């Protein structure tokens, strides 16, 4: 991949899917050879990770359900995401993000730890007024601050605008070291990105780009 990327005029290769997939690879001989090849061909390395279920292990639900989101019925559930209003949950998430970053170092300083694909937000009394994007930003703020202390003082972190995190945050201020990763999965690609008609649910940022 590094050689192919160089031949194609690309600058960066990103690993994927999640920490439990990528960390063993990066600690293996294959991972070391991959990094060496990237350095040889002048290719940067990032890690774009579906991470929340690793950052906050689902097994912790048995110990403290309050770390996890509340569904619309008022029940705590470990099915996706977390309770961003729980400071201890944020501490676990931030510490494990640092643990992952020690193994999966970004050569660009950009890090990617995503919430659950097509997940749902927390509906506890503290979280319910917040949008999915705002809940994600709370988590991301905690992660990027830990990364900048423990891993790289210049680290930045993606906010993935995707599905339930698409609407711009208004009640929560993003840390200045977050950057926007825009992934309008439901966009109709036959139309330009500047179209102003209503898009599929979750696509509201598209109409604001111009």
N, C-alpha and C positions, 0 to 999 in steps of 0.2 A: 504493500500500500504506500509506503513513503516514496518509493521510486516512481510508482504510477502517479502519485499526487504531484511530484516534481515535474514529470513529463507533461502533465496536464496544466501546468502553470498555477497549481493551487499552493496555498501557503500553510494550511492547517489541517490536521487530521484529528478528529474527536472520537474517543471511545464511547461505547454505549452498551449496556442497557441500564444496569444499576450497580451500586457498590459491591453487592455480593457476586456479581459477574466479573466486574472489571478489576477489583482489588486482587483476587488470586492471579489473574493474568499479569498484572503489573509487577507482582512479586515473583513471577516465574522467569525461567530462562528465556522463554519466548518474549515476555514483556521487556526484558533487558535488551534483547536484540532489536525489538521494535523501536525502543528509545534511541539506541545507537544509530539505527538506520535513519530515523527522523533527523537526528543531529547531523548526520553525514550529508543528507540531502537538503538541509536547511528548512525542514518542516516543523512547524510549531505543533504542540500536543495539548489538547484539552480533553475534558471528560464530561460528557453531557448525560446526566444520570437521573433516572427515575428513582428518587431516593427516600421519600418520607417514611416508607414502611421499614427501611433499614435504619434511618436516623432515629426513629422512635419504634423500637421493636414491638411487634404486636404481642409478644409474650408478656410484656409489661402490663397488659390490660388486667391480668389476674391479680397483680399486686396493687395497682392504683388506676381504676377506670377513669378517674378525673383527668388523666393525661390525654384522653381520647375524646373525639367529638361527640356531641349530643345530637341525636337525630330529631326529626320533627315530632316524634312521639314523646320526647323528653327522656329518652333512654341513651345512656352512654354506649358506644359501639366502637370496636376496633376495625371496622370495615375499611375505612379510608381516612387519611389526613390525621388531624390532631385537634386539641383544644388550645388555640393560640393564647387564650387568656390565662393559661396555667403556667406560671413562671418556671416551675420545676420541669415541665415538659420541654419548654424552650431551652433550659439548661442542658437537658439530655441531648436534644437535637443538635445544639451548637457544639457540644463536646464531641459527639460522634461525627459531625461534619469535619471537625479538625482531624479526627482520627483517619477518616477517609482521605482527606487532603494530604496527609503525611505520606500516604502510599500513592495516591493518584494526584501527583503534582501537576499543575498547569504551567506550561512554559510561557504563557501569555499573561498570567495573573488573573485570567477570567475563570470563574468557577460556576458550575451549574448543578444545583440540587433542586429537583422539581417536586411539586406536590403530586397527588394521585391523579393519573389520567382520568378525565371525566368523573372526578371525585365529587364529594359533597362537602359543604362547609359545616362548621359547628353551629348548633342552634342553642347553646346554653345561654342564660340570661345576659352574660357579658359579651358573648360573641355574636349573638343574633342580630344586633343592629349593623354589623359589619358585613360588607360584601365578601365574596370569595377572594377577590383580589386583595382586599384590605387584610383579610386573615392571612393570606399568603405573605404579604409584605411584612407583617409582624414577625413571622417565622424567618423570613429572609433577612430582616434587619438584625435579628439575633445571630444568625449564621455569619453574615459578613463582618460583623464586629468581632466575633471570635476568630475568624480567619485572619483578619488584619493584625490581631494581637499575637496569635500563635503560629501563623504560617508565613504570611507575606504582608508587610505594612502597606503594600500597594494593591492588595487583592481587591477584586470587584466580583459581584455576584449577579447572576441573571434573575430578573423577574420574568417568568414565562407567562406572557399574555396568551392564554390558550383555554378554550372551553370555559370553565366556571371562573377563571381569573382574568377574563378579558376586559371588564369595565375598569376605567381608570380609578385608582383609589382617591377618595376625598376625605375620609375621616381619619386616615392613618398616613403619616408623612413617611415616604420612603427614605431610607438612609441615602445620603448622596453618593454612596459607592455601589448602589444598585444600578444596573443598566437594563434596558428593555430588550427582551427577546420576544419578538412578535411572531406568533404562529397561528394564523387564522385558518384553522383546519377545515372549517365549514365554508370557506370562501369559494365562490363559483369562479373558476379560473378562466372561463370564457369572457369575463368582464374585467375591465381595468380596476386596479385597486382604488382609484379615486371615485368610483361610482357612488352616488349619494342615496340610492334607493335602500330601503331596509334590507339587511342581509339575514342569513339564518341566525337563529338564537345564539347569542354569545359573540356576535360580530360587530358590536357597536363601535369599537375603536376605528374600524375601517372608514366610517363616514366622517371621522374627525381629522383625517390625515391632512386634508387641505385647508 
